[in-house]
Amino acid sequence: MPEFEFEGQRYQNPVELALHLIGGKWKMPILWRLRDRVWRYNEIRRELKRVSHKMLTQQLRELESAGLISRTVHPVVPPHVDYAITDLGLTTIPVIEALRAWGALYRKRKARPDARST
């Protein structure tokens, strides 16, 4: 497949685009948690214990910009912000489930002393 441009970025193939949109350490865990319900920012932060405030904010903004999640600000004091997965974001869940299954298989095979290296 030839190179293509999407939203000002050049990509070698659709996999590269997909990884740009949902790759990284925190995007898939965020999408996975949002698949079933709306979450508040602090709930996500507590659940993803090792993520910094700066990184979580960045990842949420990128997912929102890509149209994979929505952000709702409620006009109350203190501010209340909800995050929800969009219909487009829900299309990532089968991909994440497949990666989850592959990760479990990989871990199981590597844990066996007689596991093949190929």
Biopython code that builds the backbone (N, CA, C, O; Angstrom):
import numpy as np
from Bio.PDB.StructureBuilder import StructureBuilder

atoms = [
    (1, "MET", "N", (0.851, -1.176, 0.000)),
    (1, "MET", "CA", (0.000, 0.000, 0.000)),
    (1, "MET", "C", (0.898, 1.241, 0.000)),
    (1, "MET", "O", (1.869, 1.311, 0.752)),
    (2, "PRO", "N", (0.568, 2.204, -0.838)),
    (2, "PRO", "CA", (1.386, 3.422, -0.875)),
    (2, "PRO", "C", (1.159, 4.302, 0.348)),
    (2, "PRO", "O", (0.139, 4.206, 1.030)),
    (3, "GLU", "N", (2.135, 5.155, 0.599)),
    (3, "GLU", "CA", (2.014, 6.133, 1.683)),
    (3, "GLU", "C", (0.766, 6.970, 1.472)),
    (3, "GLU", "O", (0.330, 7.174, 0.338)),
    (4, "PHE", "N", (0.190, 7.455, 2.566)),
    (4, "PHE", "CA", (-0.957, 8.347, 2.440)),
    (4, "PHE", "C", (-0.887, 9.418, 3.513)),
    (4, "PHE", "O", (-0.180, 9.287, 4.512)),
    (5, "GLU", "N", (-1.641, 10.475, 3.277)),
    (5, "GLU", "CA", (-1.694, 11.576, 4.227)),
    (5, "GLU", "C", (-3.077, 11.598, 4.856)),
    (5, "GLU", "O", (-4.091, 11.416, 4.181)),
    (6, "PHE", "N", (-3.096, 11.824, 6.163)),
    (6, "PHE", "CA", (-4.360, 11.931, 6.891)),
    (6, "PHE", "C", (-4.205, 13.017, 7.933)),
    (6, "PHE", "O", (-3.341, 12.932, 8.806)),
    (7, "GLU", "N", (-5.035, 14.030, 7.845)),
    (7, "GLU", "CA", (-5.027, 15.157, 8.778)),
    (7, "GLU", "C", (-3.625, 15.745, 8.969)),
    (7, "GLU", "O", (-3.191, 16.015, 10.089)),
    (8, "GLY", "N", (-2.932, 15.933, 7.841)),
    (8, "GLY", "CA", (-1.629, 16.587, 7.873)),
    (8, "GLY", "C", (-0.455, 15.704, 8.253)),
    (8, "GLY", "O", (0.678, 16.183, 8.308)),
    (9, "GLN", "N", (-0.695, 14.433, 8.514)),
    (9, "GLN", "CA", (0.375, 13.483, 8.870)),
    (9, "GLN", "C", (0.524, 12.460, 7.748)),
    (9, "GLN", "O", (-0.453, 12.097, 7.093)),
    (10, "ARG", "N", (1.745, 12.002, 7.535)),
    (10, "ARG", "CA", (2.000, 10.950, 6.541)),
    (10, "ARG", "C", (2.111, 9.607, 7.251)),
    (10, "ARG", "O", (2.726, 9.494, 8.311)),
    (11, "TYR", "N", (1.505, 8.598, 6.645)),
    (11, "TYR", "CA", (1.510, 7.251, 7.209)),
    (11, "TYR", "C", (1.910, 6.253, 6.133)),
    (11, "TYR", "O", (1.590, 6.425, 4.957)),
    (12, "GLN", "N", (2.618, 5.202, 6.554)),
    (12, "GLN", "CA", (3.019, 4.132, 5.648)),
    (12, "GLN", "C", (1.849, 3.207, 5.329)),
    (12, "GLN", "O", (1.740, 2.679, 4.222)),
    (13, "ASN", "N", (0.962, 3.018, 6.335)),
    (13, "ASN", "CA", (-0.157, 2.089, 6.171)),
    (13, "ASN", "C", (-1.201, 2.357, 7.259)),
    (13, "ASN", "O", (-0.931, 3.108, 8.197)),
    (14, "PRO", "N", (-2.391, 1.753, 7.148)),
    (14, "PRO", "CA", (-3.440, 1.981, 8.144)),
    (14, "PRO", "C", (-3.071, 1.526, 9.559)),
    (14, "PRO", "O", (-3.580, 2.083, 10.532)),
    (15, "VAL", "N", (-2.204, 0.534, 9.688)),
    (15, "VAL", "CA", (-1.779, 0.089, 11.021)),
    (15, "VAL", "C", (-1.018, 1.211, 11.717)),
    (15, "VAL", "O", (-1.206, 1.444, 12.911)),
    (16, "GLU", "N", (-0.170, 1.897, 10.981)),
    (16, "GLU", "CA", (0.574, 3.020, 11.550)),
    (16, "GLU", "C", (-0.383, 4.113, 12.030)),
    (16, "GLU", "O", (-0.178, 4.692, 13.096)),
    (17, "LEU", "N", (-1.421, 4.394, 11.250)),
    (17, "LEU", "CA", (-2.434, 5.373, 11.657)),
    (17, "LEU", "C", (-3.152, 4.906, 12.924)),
    (17, "LEU", "O", (-3.330, 5.683, 13.863)),
    (18, "ALA", "N", (-3.563, 3.636, 12.948)),
    (18, "ALA", "CA", (-4.267, 3.097, 14.118)),
    (18, "ALA", "C", (-3.401, 3.192, 15.370)),
    (18, "ALA", "O", (-3.884, 3.579, 16.434)),
    (19, "LEU", "N", (-2.130, 2.841, 15.245)),
    (19, "LEU", "CA", (-1.231, 2.922, 16.396)),
    (19, "LEU", "C", (-1.016, 4.360, 16.843)),
    (19, "LEU", "O", (-0.853, 4.624, 18.034)),
    (20, "HIS", "N", (-1.015, 5.282, 15.902)),
    (20, "HIS", "CA", (-0.911, 6.699, 16.262)),
    (20, "HIS", "C", (-2.125, 7.119, 17.095)),
    (20, "HIS", "O", (-1.992, 7.883, 18.050)),
    (21, "LEU", "N", (-3.294, 6.622, 16.733)),
    (21, "LEU", "CA", (-4.529, 7.026, 17.405)),
    (21, "LEU", "C", (-4.738, 6.349, 18.756)),
    (21, "LEU", "O", (-5.199, 6.992, 19.698)),
    (22, "ILE", "N", (-4.406, 5.057, 18.868)),
    (22, "ILE", "CA", (-4.705, 4.340, 20.120)),
    (22, "ILE", "C", (-3.481, 3.727, 20.782)),
    (22, "ILE", "O", (-3.600, 3.082, 21.823)),
    (23, "GLY", "N", (-2.307, 3.920, 20.192)),
    (23, "GLY", "CA", (-1.091, 3.355, 20.758)),
    (23, "GLY", "C", (-0.593, 4.152, 21.947)),
    (23, "GLY", "O", (-1.145, 5.197, 22.292)),
    (24, "GLY", "N", (0.442, 3.649, 22.556)),
    (24, "GLY", "CA", (1.000, 4.295, 23.741)),
    (24, "GLY", "C", (0.575, 3.547, 24.987)),
    (24, "GLY", "O", (-0.228, 2.614, 24.931)),
    (25, "LYS", "N", (1.112, 3.961, 26.084)),
    (25, "LYS", "CA", (0.917, 3.228, 27.336)),
    (25, "LYS", "C", (-0.481, 3.374, 27.928)),
    (25, "LYS", "O", (-0.964, 2.447, 28.579)),
    (26, "TRP", "N", (-1.146, 4.510, 27.719)),
    (26, "TRP", "CA", (-2.370, 4.790, 28.474)),
    (26, "TRP", "C", (-3.653, 4.847, 27.661)),
    (26, "TRP", "O", (-4.735, 4.729, 28.237)),
    (27, "LYS", "N", (-3.579, 5.025, 26.345)),
    (27, "LYS", "CA", (-4.807, 5.204, 25.565)),
    (27, "LYS", "C", (-5.707, 3.975, 25.588)),
    (27, "LYS", "O", (-6.911, 4.100, 25.811)),
    (28, "MET", "N", (-5.153, 2.805, 25.364)),
    (28, "MET", "CA", (-5.990, 1.606, 25.376)),
    (28, "MET", "C", (-6.551, 1.313, 26.765)),
    (28, "MET", "O", (-7.726, 0.961, 26.867)),
    (29, "PRO", "N", (-5.770, 1.442, 27.838)),
    (29, "PRO", "CA", (-6.375, 1.263, 29.167)),
    (29, "PRO", "C", (-7.502, 2.265, 29.450)),
    (29, "PRO", "O", (-8.474, 1.924, 30.124)),
    (30, "ILE", "N", (-7.380, 3.480, 28.946)),
    (30, "ILE", "CA", (-8.453, 4.464, 29.121)),
    (30, "ILE", "C", (-9.689, 4.013, 28.353)),
    (30, "ILE", "O", (-10.786, 3.973, 28.910)),
    (31, "LEU", "N", (-9.517, 3.677, 27.084)),
    (31, "LEU", "CA", (-10.652, 3.229, 26.271)),
    (31, "LEU", "C", (-11.304, 1.991, 26.878)),
    (31, "LEU", "O", (-12.530, 1.882, 26.893)),
    (32, "TRP", "N", (-10.501, 1.065, 27.373)),
    (32, "TRP", "CA", (-11.020, -0.167, 27.971)),
    (32, "TRP", "C", (-11.928, 0.149, 29.156)),
    (32, "TRP", "O", (-12.995, -0.450, 29.293)),
    (33, "ARG", "N", (-11.522, 1.073, 30.001)),
    (33, "ARG", "CA", (-12.337, 1.420, 31.168)),
    (33, "ARG", "C", (-13.611, 2.156, 30.777)),
    (33, "ARG", "O", (-14.653, 1.972, 31.405)),
    (34, "LEU", "N", (-13.534, 2.976, 29.756)),
    (34, "LEU", "CA", (-14.704, 3.755, 29.349)),
    (34, "LEU", "C", (-15.733, 2.936, 28.570)),
    (34, "LEU", "O", (-16.821, 3.434, 28.281)),
    (35, "ARG", "N", (-15.411, 1.703, 28.229)),
    (35, "ARG", "CA", (-16.302, 0.915, 27.379)),
    (35, "ARG", "C", (-17.662, 0.644, 28.017)),
    (35, "ARG", "O", (-18.647, 0.467, 27.301)),
    (36, "ASP", "N", (-17.737, 0.608, 29.343)),
    (36, "ASP", "CA", (-18.971, 0.217, 30.025)),
    (36, "ASP", "C", (-19.741, 1.355, 30.671)),
    (36, "ASP", "O", (-20.943, 1.235, 30.910)),
    (37, "ARG", "N", (-19.059, 2.463, 30.956)),
    (37, "ARG", "CA", (-19.762, 3.545, 31.653)),
    (37, "ARG", "C", (-18.988, 4.849, 31.535)),
    (37, "ARG", "O", (-17.856, 4.884, 31.051)),
    (38, "VAL", "N", (-19.625, 5.910, 31.987)),
    (38, "VAL", "CA", (-19.000, 7.227, 32.040)),
    (38, "VAL", "C", (-18.119, 7.284, 33.283)),
    (38, "VAL", "O", (-18.500, 6.802, 34.350)),
    (39, "TRP", "N", (-16.937, 7.878, 33.132)),
    (39, "TRP", "CA", (-15.999, 8.001, 34.247)),
    (39, "TRP", "C", (-15.657, 9.465, 34.465)),
    (39, "TRP", "O", (-15.609, 10.249, 33.518)),
    (40, "ARG", "N", (-15.424, 9.823, 35.700)),
    (40, "ARG", "CA", (-14.886, 11.139, 36.029)),
    (40, "ARG", "C", (-13.360, 11.077, 35.946)),
    (40, "ARG", "O", (-12.754, 10.010, 36.050)),
    (41, "TYR", "N", (-12.761, 12.253, 35.755)),
    (41, "TYR", "CA", (-11.304, 12.329, 35.622)),
    (41, "TYR", "C", (-10.600, 11.648, 36.794)),
    (41, "TYR", "O", (-9.712, 10.820, 36.587)),
    (42, "ASN", "N", (-10.987, 11.988, 38.014)),
    (42, "ASN", "CA", (-10.294, 11.435, 39.189)),
    (42, "ASN", "C", (-10.488, 9.932, 39.331)),
    (42, "ASN", "O", (-9.619, 9.253, 39.878)),
    (43, "GLU", "N", (-11.604, 9.400, 38.853)),
    (43, "GLU", "CA", (-11.795, 7.946, 38.871)),
    (43, "GLU", "C", (-10.786, 7.272, 37.943)),
    (43, "GLU", "O", (-10.183, 6.258, 38.293)),
    (44, "ILE", "N", (-10.614, 7.850, 36.761)),
    (44, "ILE", "CA", (-9.642, 7.298, 35.813)),
    (44, "ILE", "C", (-8.245, 7.368, 36.417)),
    (44, "ILE", "O", (-7.477, 6.409, 36.340)),
    (45, "ARG", "N", (-7.929, 8.485, 37.004)),
    (45, "ARG", "CA", (-6.594, 8.688, 37.596)),
    (45, "ARG", "C", (-6.331, 7.685, 38.719)),
    (45, "ARG", "O", (-5.232, 7.139, 38.822)),
    (46, "ARG", "N", (-7.337, 7.444, 39.561)),
    (46, "ARG", "CA", (-7.166, 6.462, 40.648)),
    (46, "ARG", "C", (-6.999, 5.049, 40.093)),
    (46, "ARG", "O", (-6.210, 4.259, 40.612)),
    (47, "GLU", "N", (-7.738, 4.742, 39.046)),
    (47, "GLU", "CA", (-7.676, 3.404, 38.452)),
    (47, "GLU", "C", (-6.322, 3.147, 37.778)),
    (47, "GLU", "O", (-5.762, 2.057, 37.893)),
    (48, "LEU", "N", (-5.813, 4.145, 37.088)),
    (48, "LEU", "CA", (-4.516, 4.033, 36.413)),
    (48, "LEU", "C", (-3.457, 4.631, 37.329)),
    (48, "LEU", "O", (-2.983, 5.745, 37.106)),
    (49, "LYS", "N", (-3.103, 3.899, 38.334)),
    (49, "LYS", "CA", (-2.302, 4.390, 39.455)),
    (49, "LYS", "C", (-0.990, 5.075, 39.070)),
    (49, "LYS", "O", (-0.588, 6.037, 39.723)),
    (50, "ARG", "N", (-0.326, 4.600, 38.033)),
    (50, "ARG", "CA", (1.013, 5.118, 37.719)),
    (50, "ARG", "C", (1.015, 6.276, 36.724)),
    (50, "ARG", "O", (2.081, 6.798, 36.398)),
    (51, "VAL", "N", (-0.139, 6.681, 36.242)),
    (51, "VAL", "CA", (-0.173, 7.766, 35.258)),
    (51, "VAL", "C", (-0.112, 9.120, 35.967)),
    (51, "VAL", "O", (-0.764, 9.327, 36.990)),
    (52, "SER", "N", (0.672, 10.026, 35.414)),
    (52, "SER", "CA", (0.755, 11.374, 35.989)),
    (52, "SER", "C", (-0.434, 12.208, 35.513)),
    (52, "SER", "O", (-1.080, 11.883, 34.517)),
    (53, "HIS", "N", (-0.702, 13.272, 36.234)),
    (53, "HIS", "CA", (-1.782, 14.190, 35.858)),
    (53, "HIS", "C", (-1.556, 14.723, 34.442)),
    (53, "HIS", "O", (-2.474, 14.746, 33.623)),
    (54, "LYS", "N", (-0.328, 15.150, 34.168)),
    (54, "LYS", "CA", (0.011, 15.715, 32.861)),
    (54, "LYS", "C", (-0.210, 14.706, 31.737)),
    (54, "LYS", "O", (-0.794, 15.040, 30.706)),
    (55, "MET", "N", (0.255, 13.475, 31.933)),
    (55, "MET", "CA", (0.132, 12.449, 30.900)),
    (55, "MET", "C", (-1.327, 12.052, 30.689)),
    (55, "MET", "O", (-1.768, 11.898, 29.551)),
    (56, "LEU", "N", (-2.075, 11.887, 31.775)),
    (56, "LEU", "CA", (-3.483, 11.516, 31.638)),
    (56, "LEU", "C", (-4.243, 12.602, 30.888)),
    (56, "LEU", "O", (-5.038, 12.305, 29.996)),
    (57, "THR", "N", (-4.004, 13.844, 31.244)),
    (57, "THR", "CA", (-4.668, 14.958, 30.561)),
    (57, "THR", "C", (-4.330, 14.959, 29.073)),
    (57, "THR", "O", (-5.209, 15.156, 28.233)),
    (58, "GLN", "N", (-3.071, 14.740, 28.751)),
    (58, "GLN", "CA", (-2.635, 14.705, 27.348)),
    (58, "GLN", "C", (-3.318, 13.570, 26.590)),
    (58, "GLN", "O", (-3.821, 13.772, 25.484)),
    (59, "GLN", "N", (-3.335, 12.383, 27.180)),
    (59, "GLN", "CA", (-3.927, 11.229, 26.514)),
    (59, "GLN", "C", (-5.431, 11.417, 26.316)),
    (59, "GLN", "O", (-5.967, 11.074, 25.262)),
    (60, "LEU", "N", (-6.110, 11.960, 27.327)),
    (60, "LEU", "CA", (-7.544, 12.220, 27.206)),
    (60, "LEU", "C", (-7.813, 13.241, 26.100)),
    (60, "LEU", "O", (-8.759, 13.078, 25.329)),
    (61, "ARG", "N", (-7.010, 14.268, 26.016)),
    (61, "ARG", "CA", (-7.184, 15.283, 24.966)),
    (61, "ARG", "C", (-6.983, 14.686, 23.578)),
    (61, "ARG", "O", (-7.731, 14.994, 22.650)),
    (62, "GLU", "N", (-5.968, 13.827, 23.438)),
    (62, "GLU", "CA", (-5.712, 13.198, 22.137)),
    (62, "GLU", "C", (-6.855, 12.271, 21.740)),
    (62, "GLU", "O", (-7.267, 12.257, 20.581)),
    (63, "LEU", "N", (-7.367, 11.502, 22.688)),
    (63, "LEU", "CA", (-8.497, 10.619, 22.394)),
    (63, "LEU", "C", (-9.744, 11.429, 22.039)),
    (63, "LEU", "O", (-10.500, 11.056, 21.141)),
    (64, "GLU", "N", (-9.950, 12.532, 22.744)),
    (64, "GLU", "CA", (-11.090, 13.403, 22.443)),
    (64, "GLU", "C", (-10.930, 14.033, 21.057)),
    (64, "GLU", "O", (-11.886, 14.079, 20.283)),
    (65, "SER", "N", (-9.742, 14.509, 20.749)),
    (65, "SER", "CA", (-9.469, 15.119, 19.446)),
    (65, "SER", "C", (-9.701, 14.127, 18.305)),
    (65, "SER", "O", (-10.152, 14.512, 17.226)),
    (66, "ALA", "N", (-9.394, 12.861, 18.544)),
    (66, "ALA", "CA", (-9.590, 11.812, 17.537)),
    (66, "ALA", "C", (-11.052, 11.385, 17.428)),
    (66, "ALA", "O", (-11.409, 10.620, 16.532)),
    (67, "GLY", "N", (-11.895, 11.873, 18.331)),
    (67, "GLY", "CA", (-13.308, 11.506, 18.304)),
    (67, "GLY", "C", (-13.608, 10.163, 18.941)),
    (67, "GLY", "O", (-14.689, 9.608, 18.743)),
    (68, "LEU", "N", (-12.650, 9.631, 19.713)),
    (68, "LEU", "CA", (-12.834, 8.319, 20.333)),
    (68, "LEU", "C", (-13.501, 8.406, 21.700)),
    (68, "LEU", "O", (-14.110, 7.437, 22.155)),
    (69, "ILE", "N", (-13.393, 9.555, 22.355)),
    (69, "ILE", "CA", (-14.085, 9.785, 23.627)),
    (69, "ILE", "C", (-14.708, 11.179, 23.594)),
    (69, "ILE", "O", (-14.328, 12.032, 22.792)),
    (70, "SER", "N", (-15.665, 11.383, 24.482)),
    (70, "SER", "CA", (-16.257, 12.716, 24.629)),
    (70, "SER", "C", (-16.005, 13.206, 26.043)),
    (70, "SER", "O", (-15.839, 12.421, 26.976)),
    (71, "ARG", "N", (-15.980, 14.513, 26.176)),
    (71, "ARG", "CA", (-15.718, 15.168, 27.460)),
    (71, "ARG", "C", (-16.883, 16.105, 27.735)),
    (71, "ARG", "O", (-17.230, 16.937, 26.897)),
    (72, "THR", "N", (-17.487, 15.967, 28.918)),
    (72, "THR", "CA", (-18.595, 16.826, 29.309)),
    (72, "THR", "C", (-18.226, 17.544, 30.591)),
    (72, "THR", "O", (-17.916, 16.912, 31.601)),
    (73, "VAL", "N", (-18.262, 18.871, 30.545)),
    (73, "VAL", "CA", (-17.973, 19.692, 31.725)),
    (73, "VAL", "C", (-19.306, 20.141, 32.307)),
    (73, "VAL", "O", (-20.121, 20.751, 31.615)),
    (74, "HIS", "N", (-19.521, 19.834, 33.580)),
    (74, "HIS", "CA", (-20.738, 20.240, 34.271)),
    (74, "HIS", "C", (-20.456, 21.540, 35.020)),
    (74, "HIS", "O", (-19.467, 21.632, 35.747)),
    (75, "PRO", "N", (-21.320, 22.546, 34.850)),
    (75, "PRO", "CA", (-21.081, 23.857, 35.469)),
    (75, "PRO", "C", (-21.436, 23.880, 36.952)),
    (75, "PRO", "O", (-22.426, 24.487, 37.360)),
    (76, "VAL", "N", (-20.619, 23.216, 37.739)),
    (76, "VAL", "CA", (-20.813, 23.182, 39.191)),
    (76, "VAL", "C", (-19.492, 23.520, 39.862)),
    (76, "VAL", "O", (-18.438, 23.530, 39.225)),
    (77, "VAL", "N", (-19.565, 23.796, 41.147)),
    (77, "VAL", "CA", (-18.353, 24.055, 41.929)),
    (77, "VAL", "C", (-18.258, 22.969, 42.983)),
    (77, "VAL", "O", (-19.200, 22.797, 43.756)),
    (78, "PRO", "N", (-17.154, 22.227, 43.047)),
    (78, "PRO", "CA", (-15.994, 22.268, 42.153)),
    (78, "PRO", "C", (-16.342, 21.695, 40.775)),
    (78, "PRO", "O", (-17.347, 20.999, 40.634)),
    (79, "PRO", "N", (-15.529, 21.979, 39.769)),
    (79, "PRO", "CA", (-15.811, 21.498, 38.413)),
    (79, "PRO", "C", (-15.956, 19.979, 38.373)),
    (79, "PRO", "O", (-15.264, 19.250, 39.084)),
    (80, "HIS", "N", (-16.851, 19.537, 37.546)),
    (80, "HIS", "CA", (-17.140, 18.110, 37.393)),
    (80, "HIS", "C", (-17.024, 17.796, 35.904)),
    (80, "HIS", "O", (-17.763, 18.352, 35.091)),
    (81, "VAL", "N", (-16.101, 16.910, 35.549)),
    (81, "VAL", "CA", (-15.869, 16.554, 34.148)),
    (81, "VAL", "C", (-16.064, 15.056, 33.985)),
    (81, "VAL", "O", (-15.487, 14.255, 34.721)),
    (82, "ASP", "N", (-16.889, 14.689, 33.009)),
    (82, "ASP", "CA", (-17.140, 13.286, 32.693)),
    (82, "ASP", "C", (-16.506, 12.935, 31.356)),
    (82, "ASP", "O", (-16.436, 13.763, 30.448)),
    (83, "TYR", "N", (-16.047, 11.693, 31.252)),
    (83, "TYR", "CA", (-15.521, 11.171, 29.999)),
    (83, "TYR", "C", (-16.316, 9.933, 29.629)),
    (83, "TYR", "O", (-16.614, 9.091, 30.477)),
    (84, "ALA", "N", (-16.659, 9.832, 28.341)),
    (84, "ALA", "CA", (-17.420, 8.686, 27.841)),
    (84, "ALA", "C", (-16.835, 8.260, 26.502)),
    (84, "ALA", "O", (-16.273, 9.071, 25.766)),
    (85, "ILE", "N", (-16.973, 6.993, 26.206)),
    (85, "ILE", "CA", (-16.513, 6.499, 24.912)),
    (85, "ILE", "C", (-17.576, 6.842, 23.868)),
    (85, "ILE", "O", (-18.772, 6.809, 24.161)),
    (86, "THR", "N", (-17.144, 7.165, 22.668)),
    (86, "THR", "CA", (-18.066, 7.471, 21.577)),
    (86, "THR", "C", (-18.349, 6.190, 20.785)),
    (86, "THR", "O", (-17.733, 5.152, 21.023)),
    (87, "ASP", "N", (-19.288, 6.283, 19.844)),
    (87, "ASP", "CA", (-19.546, 5.131, 18.977)),
    (87, "ASP", "C", (-18.288, 4.743, 18.203)),
    (87, "ASP", "O", (-17.997, 3.559, 18.031)),
    (88, "LEU", "N", (-17.551, 5.740, 17.741)),
    (88, "LEU", "CA", (-16.294, 5.450, 17.044)),
    (88, "LEU", "C", (-15.294, 4.798, 17.993)),
    (88, "LEU", "O", (-14.588, 3.866, 17.608)),
    (89, "GLY", "N", (-15.232, 5.280, 19.220)),
    (89, "GLY", "CA", (-14.345, 4.688, 20.217)),
    (89, "GLY", "C", (-14.684, 3.237, 20.511)),
    (89, "GLY", "O", (-13.795, 2.421, 20.753)),
    (90, "LEU", "N", (-15.980, 2.916, 20.491)),
    (90, "LEU", "CA", (-16.392, 1.528, 20.736)),
    (90, "LEU", "C", (-15.841, 0.573, 19.683)),
    (90, "LEU", "O", (-15.680, -0.617, 19.953)),
    (91, "THR", "N", (-15.551, 1.082, 18.483)),
    (91, "THR", "CA", (-14.991, 0.207, 17.446)),
    (91, "THR", "C", (-13.571, -0.235, 17.771)),
    (91, "THR", "O", (-13.058, -1.160, 17.141)),
    (92, "THR", "N", (-12.927, 0.408, 18.743)),
    (92, "THR", "CA", (-11.576, -0.009, 19.147)),
    (92, "THR", "C", (-11.603, -1.187, 20.116)),
    (92, "THR", "O", (-10.589, -1.864, 20.286)),
    (93, "ILE", "N", (-12.732, -1.442, 20.745)),
    (93, "ILE", "CA", (-12.801, -2.469, 21.793)),
    (93, "ILE", "C", (-12.464, -3.865, 21.266)),
    (93, "ILE", "O", (-11.706, -4.574, 21.928)),
    (94, "PRO", "N", (-12.984, -4.304, 20.108)),
    (94, "PRO", "CA", (-12.560, -5.620, 19.607)),
    (94, "PRO", "C", (-11.053, -5.702, 19.349)),
    (94, "PRO", "O", (-10.450, -6.759, 19.532)),
    (95, "VAL", "N", (-10.452, -4.606, 18.931)),
    (95, "VAL", "CA", (-9.001, -4.569, 18.707)),
    (95, "VAL", "C", (-8.273, -4.751, 20.039)),
    (95, "VAL", "O", (-7.318, -5.521, 20.134)),
    (96, "ILE", "N", (-8.733, -4.037, 21.057)),
    (96, "ILE", "CA", (-8.116, -4.137, 22.383)),
    (96, "ILE", "C", (-8.324, -5.531, 22.959)),
    (96, "ILE", "O", (-7.419, -6.084, 23.583)),
    (97, "GLU", "N", (-9.520, -6.108, 22.754)),
    (97, "GLU", "CA", (-9.774, -7.476, 23.225)),
    (97, "GLU", "C", (-8.835, -8.463, 22.550)),
    (97, "GLU", "O", (-8.323, -9.375, 23.200)),
    (98, "ALA", "N", (-8.601, -8.292, 21.248)),
    (98, "ALA", "CA", (-7.683, -9.180, 20.526)),
    (98, "ALA", "C", (-6.258, -9.038, 21.062)),
    (98, "ALA", "O", (-5.560, -10.038, 21.230)),
    (99, "LEU", "N", (-5.826, -7.820, 21.327)),
    (99, "LEU", "CA", (-4.493, -7.609, 21.905)),
    (99, "LEU", "C", (-4.398, -8.204, 23.303)),
    (99, "LEU", "O", (-3.366, -8.757, 23.683)),
    (100, "ARG", "N", (-5.466, -8.088, 24.054)),
    (100, "ARG", "CA", (-5.507, -8.659, 25.407)),
    (100, "ARG", "C", (-5.356, -10.187, 25.351)),
    (100, "ARG", "O", (-4.592, -10.774, 26.116)),
    (101, "ALA", "N", (-6.093, -10.813, 24.436)),
    (101, "ALA", "CA", (-6.011, -12.270, 24.274)),
    (101, "ALA", "C", (-4.616, -12.683, 23.814)),
    (101, "ALA", "O", (-4.064, -13.668, 24.304)),
    (102, "TRP", "N", (-4.050, -11.934, 22.877)),
    (102, "TRP", "CA", (-2.708, -12.254, 22.406)),
    (102, "TRP", "C", (-1.689, -12.093, 23.529)),
    (102, "TRP", "O", (-0.788, -12.920, 23.667)),
    (103, "GLY", "N", (-1.820, -11.046, 24.326)),
    (103, "GLY", "CA", (-0.913, -10.837, 25.458)),
    (103, "GLY", "C", (-0.977, -11.984, 26.452)),
    (103, "GLY", "O", (0.051, -12.420, 26.971)),
    (104, "ALA", "N", (-2.189, -12.477, 26.718)),
    (104, "ALA", "CA", (-2.349, -13.608, 27.636)),
    (104, "ALA", "C", (-1.701, -14.866, 27.054)),
    (104, "ALA", "O", (-1.040, -15.615, 27.773)),
    (105, "LEU", "N", (-1.890, -15.096, 25.758)),
    (105, "LEU", "CA", (-1.278, -16.246, 25.094)),
    (105, "LEU", "C", (0.245, -16.144, 25.129)),
    (105, "LEU", "O", (0.932, -17.122, 25.425)),
    (106, "TYR", "N", (0.760, -14.972, 24.830)),
    (106, "TYR", "CA", (2.208, -14.760, 24.843)),
    (106, "TYR", "C", (2.782, -15.020, 26.230)),
    (106, "TYR", "O", (3.788, -15.714, 26.374)),
    (107, "ARG", "N", (2.142, -14.465, 27.240)),
    (107, "ARG", "CA", (2.612, -14.654, 28.618)),
    (107, "ARG", "C", (2.602, -16.136, 28.986)),
    (107, "ARG", "O", (3.544, -16.634, 29.600)),
    (108, "LYS", "N", (1.537, -16.833, 28.609)),
    (108, "LYS", "CA", (1.421, -18.258, 28.923)),
    (108, "LYS", "C", (2.520, -19.060, 28.225)),
    (108, "LYS", "O", (3.147, -19.924, 28.839)),
    (109, "ARG", "N", (2.747, -18.777, 26.961)),
    (109, "ARG", "CA", (3.776, -19.510, 26.211)),
    (109, "ARG", "C", (5.178, -19.217, 26.722)),
    (109, "ARG", "O", (6.005, -20.124, 26.806)),
    (110, "LYS", "N", (5.454, -17.979, 27.060)),
    (110, "LYS", "CA", (6.785, -17.628, 27.549)),
    (110, "LYS", "C", (7.021, -18.143, 28.967)),
    (110, "LYS", "O", (8.170, -18.311, 29.377)),
    (111, "ALA", "N", (5.964, -18.391, 29.708)),
    (111, "ALA", "CA", (6.099, -18.897, 31.074)),
    (111, "ALA", "C", (6.457, -20.378, 31.084)),
    (111, "ALA", "O", (7.010, -20.875, 32.065)),
    (112, "ARG", "N", (6.146, -21.085, 30.003)),
    (112, "ARG", "CA", (6.471, -22.514, 29.930)),
    (112, "ARG", "C", (7.938, -22.688, 29.580)),
    (112, "ARG", "O", (8.428, -22.054, 28.646)),
    (113, "PRO", "N", (8.646, -23.537, 30.315)),
    (113, "PRO", "CA", (10.071, -23.731, 30.028)),
    (113, "PRO", "C", (10.327, -24.345, 28.656)),
    (113, "PRO", "O", (11.394, -24.130, 28.081)),
    (114, "ASP", "N", (9.370, -25.107, 28.118)),
    (114, "ASP", "CA", (9.575, -25.748, 26.824)),
    (114, "ASP", "C", (8.940, -24.955, 25.681)),
    (114, "ASP", "O", (8.773, -25.483, 24.582)),
    (115, "ALA", "N", (8.591, -23.710, 25.926)),
    (115, "ALA", "CA", (7.926, -22.889, 24.906)),
    (115, "ALA", "C", (8.848, -22.671, 23.713)),
    (115, "ALA", "O", (10.056, -22.483, 23.853)),
    (116, "ARG", "N", (8.236, -22.703, 22.544)),
    (116, "ARG", "CA", (8.997, -22.441, 21.326)),
    (116, "ARG", "C", (9.384, -20.978, 21.268)),
    (116, "ARG", "O", (8.650, -20.116, 21.752)),
    (117, "SER", "N", (10.519, -20.698, 20.686)),
    (117, "SER", "CA", (10.965, -19.306, 20.566)),
    (117, "SER", "C", (10.421, -18.647, 19.309)),
    (117, "SER", "O", (10.599, -17.444, 19.121)),
    (118, "THR", "N", (9.753, -19.422, 18.435)),
    (118, "THR", "CA", (9.182, -18.842, 17.213)),
    (118, "THR", "C", (7.697, -18.966, 17.204)),
    (118, "THR", "O", (7.046, -18.533, 16.253)),
]
sb = StructureBuilder()
sb.init_structure("model")
sb.init_model(0)
sb.init_chain("A")
sb.init_seg("    ")
for serial, (resi, resn, name, xyz) in enumerate(atoms, 1):
    if name == "N":
        sb.init_residue(resn, " ", resi, " ")
    sb.init_atom(name, np.array(xyz, "f"), 0.0, 1.0, " ", f" {name:<3s}", serial, name[0])
structure = sb.get_structure()
